[in-house]
Amino acid sequence: MNIAEKLSSLVKFRTVSSFRPEEEDEKPFAALIEALPGLYPGAHAALERILVGPRGIVYRWQGKNPSLKPAIFCAHFDVVPASESDPWDEPPFSGTIRDGFVWGRGTQDIKVQIACILEAAETLLSAGFVPERTLYFAFGGDEEVGGRRGAGAISKWFSGQNVHASWVIDEGSPVGQGLVGFVHKPIALIGIAEKGYADIVIEVPGQGGHASMPPRNTALGALSHAIARIEDKPFPARITKTTDEFLAALAPHAVSPYKQIFSLRHLLTPVILKAFSATPSTNAMVRTTCAATMAQASPKENVLPNLAQAVINVRIMPGTTVAQVIDRFNALIAPYGAKAYAKFPEHTVEPSTESSTSSEGWNSIVAAISEAFPDAIPAPFLFTAGTDTKHYRGITDDIYRFQPLVQTQADLAAVHNVNEKVSVENLERCVRFYRALMNQQ
């Protein structure tokens, strides 16, 4: 089987995870794990495989030099739901191979990386390669719902084995093609930091009763003012170490006047922050973002609510904490009788630290990019979504988030959406990247 056929096989397993485990069908998860030895017989013959609970898979590729810290390659095999009734050009769990693409849920997020990591190992093993350092592959099965049963359990297993890695690589941003107008070359966006996460409830108590005799200010009205206040007072924009290094990497390749502005970024910080604040994608790189996503009040049209609530989804910049976000909200909304608190305290995630851009891990990733994507500019990046890497912070020196696929804005729009697909050419480059990365270790 070729790499496209192997990914197609993985897509066919409906490994849809849920925050309510009782709602999941465990059979596809178990079947995927059982299928891997047949898809990658060489890797399974040579590498030690450890199953960590029902949702964790670890492969250990023993290195020749035990004095070297290991490296960990991560991915996840669960996916978000996909409905057959949605307008997919090919059924979401068909794994159809057509027109040079593999179609289906998980082709981008991120069964593709499991398929390519194991394929790279398979090809290196067939050539007799043995790494200098020990390599681990760590695959979790519940990243889309927090990762506790997968990566969380694997991290505990690593701790129990006294494993402390030199670096970890997991999913992240791609080799972006045409994602920014000021650089014409593709940009390999290597996430050296990740934003924190919190769902914050904004709550206002009210006086229930008949809507024909309302008070001057209803709970829902006060809640609306509170939300507007939060939106009107965004977090201050600032340039972190990550964004500063991002601009430094792009400066030599940017068109004018961005080349000059980025080169003088320390003098022109206000100009850069104003420009980045103008669009959602770049605004997310320079400030903690707040998005009102849910609201509820009265159960009926003519009934005044006793309580009005909304949820603000917050993605938190490095250097800011969840507690600081809540304190800021409470200071802003107190005049409206509102209060803020974490909806799911156990699911809040503090921002990560910012990893090194001079470490052996960084240098290895950049070298592998130059081999698989020779036209791409490697650039440090702030990853604004969430990954399983939050579980590995205590067992490694540096964490990098990168998806070795060339992606346009149209490609990225298919993630968690209809018509998720990946080109066979992209798959081959992805394998080339991982093979180059492993070959250096």
Secondary structure, DSSP 8 states (H G I E B T S, - for coil): --HHHHHHHHHTS--B--SSGGGS-HHHHHHHHHHHHHH-HHHHHHSEEEEETTTEEEEEE--S-TTS--EEEEEE--B----TTS--SS-TTS--EETTEEESTTTTTTHHHHHHHHHHHHHHHHTT---SS-EEEEEES-GGGTSIIIIIHHHHHHHHTT--EEEEEEEEEEEESSSSTTB-S-EEEEEEEE-EEEEEEEEEE---EETTS--SS-HHHHHHHHHHHHHHS-------HHHHHHHHHHGGGB-TTHHHHHHTTTT-HHHHHHHHTTSHHHHHHHS-EEEEEEEE--SSTTEE-SEEEEEEEEEE-TT--HHHHHHHHHHHHGGGT-EEEESSGGG-B-------SSSHHHHHHHHHHHHH-TT-EEEEEEE-S--GGGGGGGGEEEEEEEEEEEE-HHHHTTTTSTT-EEEHHHHHHHHHHHHHHHHT-
